[in-house]
Amino acid sequence: MAGVLAVVVVLSPQKGDIAELRRDACGGRTSVVHVLYETPSSVEVRWSVRFLGDKRLSYEFAKMPGLDGGEAQFQRIFAEDLGGSCFRGSFDNKDPLEDLGRLDALIPVMYWFVVPYAWLKWAVLAAWVGLLIDMVSRSRLRAPSAGYWLVASLGFGVGFIAYCWSEPFPLVRKRRGDGPPVSAPGDLSGWGVVGSVASWTVIVGVLAAAVLRLR
């Protein structure tokens, strides 16, 4: 779930301004500032201050002869005119989101390219490997075929969450009188897997919307 939310935030960063960039850069809250060329007179600036703390701004250059915009020009202006000379980090013009779209939040393999946090990349990768091995090796599945879960989990980021919730038995279980909880009867059909993934898509979508609204 952390991976899904991280991708959503990276694809929809919070809008900031120059004062905020200067405060984060000079305060040591960010170490890399990405300056992406838009037009000869504008750039998009992106930076991250923490997990789920991605920000962006658009900067318009003053019309001056002999200047063609881009990373070098913004870096010079930021240091000389905008009070950013105290920044000890680095600038680059790499765009991790190039050729990616918002639907990539649903595709787990894209997390490796999109999520900027190395610790989260490796954590998500380890979870994928462990769950994939579990899906194909487990002899008792409530779903009639592991193939349902493989398709759902490889095609949708929330498929892994739904698998953890539903297999090998549902985490929400019925109670029989005063006895211990027992798993719900019956197997999950293909539609049961679809329903689990759809339900978690809605839940994670609501959580993502709340994260974006509260930042």
N, C-alpha and C positions, 0 to 999 in steps of 0.2 A: 504494500500500500504506500509505503514511503517513496518507492520508485515512481509509482503512478503520479503521486502528488508533486514530486520533484519535476517530472517532465511537464506537467500542466503549468507549473509556475515558471519554468524556463521558457515555455512557449508563450506565456502571457505575463511578462515581467511587470512589476509595479512602475508607474511613471514617476520619475524624479526630476530634479532640476540641477543647475550648476552648483548652487549652494550646498545641496545634499551630496553631490559627487565630491566637492571639495572637502566637506566634513568627513565623509567616509574614507577618502583617499589619504588625507593628512592625518586622520585619526588611527590609521593602521587597520581599519576594518575591511579593507580590500587590498589585494596585492596585484591584481591585473585589471586593466581597463581595456575593453575591446572597442575599437573605433572603426565603424563600418562605413565605407564610402557609399553615399546615396547619390549626390549630384555634385557638380563642381562647387556649389555654394552651401552644401549641407552634409552632415554625417549623423549616423545614429551611434550613440555611446551606450554600452552595456557594461554592467559590473555586478558583482554579487558580494554581499556582506555576511551571509550566513546561510544555513540550510533554509530553503524557501524564502530567501531574501534577495532575489534577483531584481535588478532595477534597470531602467533605460531612460534615455532622453534624446531628443533631436536637437542638434545645434546648427544654427544658421550662421555662416560666415558673413562678415561685412564685405561689401563689394569693394575689392581692392585689386588693382591690375597686377598681373604676374603671379597670382595665386590660383592653384587648381584644386584646393580642398584636400581632404584625406587625412590620414593618421598623423603625418609629420606636422602639418599645419595646425591641427587641433592640439597636438602635444605642446607645440611652441606657444600657442595662444593660452592654453590652460596654465602653463608655467609662468608666462610673462605678464599676462593681462588679467587672468581670472583667479589669481592667488593660489595656484596649485604647485608652486615651486617646492613645497614641503613634501610632496609625494615621492616616496622612495621605491615604489613598485614599478611595474613595467606596462607599456602600451603594446598592443598588437592589433592587427587587422583581420584576425581569424574569426569567421562566423560559424559557430558549431551548428547553427540551424539551417545552413545552406541546403537547399533542395529538400528540406523537411517541411511538413505541414502539421497542423493541429491534430489530425487524426493519428499521428505517430504516437500520441500518448496511449493509444490502445495496443500498440505493437511492441511487445517486450524487447525484441532484439534491437530496437531503436534506442533503448535506454542507454546502451553503451556509448552511443555517439552523441547523445543529447545531454545527459546528466553531467554537470561539471564537477561533481564530487567523487574523487577516486574511491574513497571508502565505501560510498553507496554503490558504485558500479560493481565492485568486487562482492559486496554483500548480496546484491540482487543476483549476480551471476551464480554465486554459491547456492542461493535458494532455488534458482531455476534448475541447476544440475541435480540437486538433491530431490526436488519434486519430480523431475522427469524420470529419474531412476526409480523412484517410488511408484510412479504411475505404471511403468512398463513391467516392473518386477512383482508388484503386489498381486497375490493370488486371490484375494477377496476384495472385490470392489462392489459398491452398491450400484454403480452404473454397469450395464451389461457388457460394455467394452471400454477398455482404456483409451481407445481411439477417440471417443467423444471428448475425453478430458485433454488429450494431446492437442486436438484441433482447437478447443476452446482456450487452452492455456497458451499455445503458441500464437494464436491470432488475436487474443485480447489480454491486456495487462491484468484485468480483474479475474481472468480465468484461473490463475494460480490461487488467488484469494478464495474463490468459490470452491476450488478443490480442497483447500485446507479446511474450509468450513463444513464440507459435505462428506469427505472421505477419511477413513474407511467407514465411518458412521457419522451422522450429523452431530455437531457440537451441541445443538439444542435438541434435547431428547425428552420424551414423555416420561412421566413418573407413574408407576403402577402402585397405587395405594400409598403406603408408607415406605415402600421398598426403594431400592436404588433406581436411578434413571435407566431406562432401557431405550435402545435405538428404535427409531420409527420403523414399522414393518414395510416390507416391499423394497424393490430395487428402484433406482433412478433410471428412467428411460432416457433416450436422447433428448426428449423435451424437458425432462427434469434437469439435465445439465444446462440446457439453454435457459431455463427459468432461473437456475442458480446464478449463472453468469449475468443474465439481464438484471436480476435483483441487485447484485453487487455493483453493476455498472451504474445503477441509479444511486446507490448509497455512496459510492466513491465520487460520483458526479456532484452530489450535494456537498460532500466534504470539500471537494476541490473548489466549488463555488464559494463556500464559506471561507476557505483559506484566502482566496483571491480578494474577497470583500473585506476581510479583517486586517489584511496587511497594511 
